[in-house]
């Protein structure tokens, strides 16, 4: 592995997007606000606790299948995990809006 390459940066065309860290932070924030320990999320999702920890630290790039699995295990929409800029308070789970449809509630059945 090239030591100069930052694994948290995804290159798309000419732009670089740092998405692993904010996604991991969103997962950790929502999990914590819902009162779900990592071990419980692992049990519900069927994913390894160490994998969930690595996602939350921005060290792993989860597949879409893993993202949806984690969302369902938390009882939220996958879209909520991508709305990391919209955490207004402790009841944020009910207030997060979909990034695809600004101003509308995230689809809880995604």
C-alpha positions as CSV (number, residue, x, y, z in Angstrom):
1,X,0.0,0.0,0.0
2,X,1.3,3.4,-0.9
3,X,1.9,5.4,2.4
4,X,0.9,8.6,0.6
5,X,-2.6,7.4,-0.2
6,X,-5.4,8.3,2.2
7,X,-7.8,5.3,2.2
8,X,-10.7,7.5,3.4
9,X,-10.6,9.4,0.1
10,X,-12.6,8.1,-2.8
11,X,-11.6,9.6,-6.2
12,X,-14.4,10.3,-8.7
13,X,-13.2,11.9,-11.9
14,X,-11.1,14.9,-11.0
15,X,-12.6,15.4,-7.5
16,X,-11.8,13.7,-4.2
17,X,-14.6,12.9,-1.7
18,X,-14.0,12.1,1.9
19,X,-17.0,10.0,2.7
20,X,-15.9,7.2,5.0
21,X,-15.3,9.4,8.0
22,X,-18.6,11.3,8.0
23,X,-20.5,8.2,7.1
24,X,-18.9,6.4,10.1
25,X,-19.6,9.3,12.3
26,X,-23.3,9.3,11.2
27,X,-23.6,5.6,12.0
28,X,-22.0,6.0,15.4
29,X,-24.1,9.1,16.2
30,X,-27.4,7.4,15.3
31,X,-26.5,4.2,16.9
32,X,-25.6,6.0,20.1
33,X,-28.8,8.2,20.1
34,X,-30.8,5.0,19.7
35,X,-29.0,3.5,22.6
36,X,-27.8,0.5,20.7
37,X,-24.3,-0.8,21.7
38,X,-22.0,-2.0,18.9
39,X,-22.4,-5.6,20.1
40,X,-26.2,-5.4,19.8
41,X,-26.0,-3.8,16.3
42,X,-23.6,-6.7,15.3
43,X,-26.1,-9.3,16.6
44,X,-29.1,-7.6,14.8
45,X,-27.2,-7.1,11.6
46,X,-25.2,-10.3,11.4
47,X,-22.0,-8.2,10.9
48,X,-18.8,-8.5,13.0
49,X,-18.4,-6.0,15.9
50,X,-14.9,-5.2,14.7
51,X,-16.3,-4.5,11.2
52,X,-18.9,-2.1,12.6
53,X,-16.1,-0.4,14.7
54,X,-14.0,0.0,11.6
55,X,-16.9,1.6,9.7
56,X,-17.5,4.0,12.5
57,X,-13.8,5.0,12.6
58,X,-13.9,5.6,8.8
59,X,-11.5,2.8,8.1
60,X,-13.8,0.6,6.1
61,X,-15.9,1.2,2.9
62,X,-19.1,-0.8,3.5
63,X,-21.1,-2.2,0.6
64,X,-24.6,-1.0,-0.2
65,X,-25.8,-4.3,1.2
66,X,-24.0,-3.7,4.5
67,X,-25.4,-0.1,4.7
68,X,-28.9,-1.3,4.2
69,X,-28.4,-4.1,6.6
70,X,-27.1,-1.7,9.3
71,X,-30.0,0.7,8.7
72,X,-32.6,-2.0,9.0
73,X,-30.9,-3.3,12.2
74,X,-31.2,0.2,13.7
75,X,-34.8,0.6,12.4
76,X,-34.0,3.6,10.2
77,X,-33.7,4.2,6.5
78,X,-30.4,3.9,4.7
79,X,-31.0,7.5,3.6
80,X,-30.7,8.6,7.2
81,X,-27.1,7.4,7.3
82,X,-26.2,9.7,4.5
83,X,-27.9,12.7,6.1
84,X,-25.0,13.3,8.5
85,X,-25.2,17.1,8.2
86,X,-28.7,17.2,9.7
87,X,-28.5,16.2,13.4
88,X,-30.6,18.9,15.1
89,X,-30.8,17.3,18.5
90,X,-31.5,14.1,20.6
91,X,-34.6,13.3,18.6
92,X,-32.7,13.6,15.3
93,X,-33.7,10.1,14.2
94,X,-37.3,11.4,13.6
95,X,-36.1,14.7,12.1
96,X,-33.5,13.6,9.5
97,X,-34.6,14.4,6.0
98,X,-33.7,12.6,2.8
99,X,-30.9,14.1,0.8
100,X,-32.8,13.2,-2.4
101,X,-36.0,15.0,-1.4
102,X,-35.1,18.1,0.7
103,X,-37.7,18.9,3.4
104,X,-39.4,15.5,3.4
105,X,-39.0,12.8,6.0
106,X,-36.6,10.0,5.2
107,X,-38.3,6.8,4.0
108,X,-38.4,4.5,7.0
109,X,-39.2,1.5,4.8
110,X,-36.1,1.7,2.5
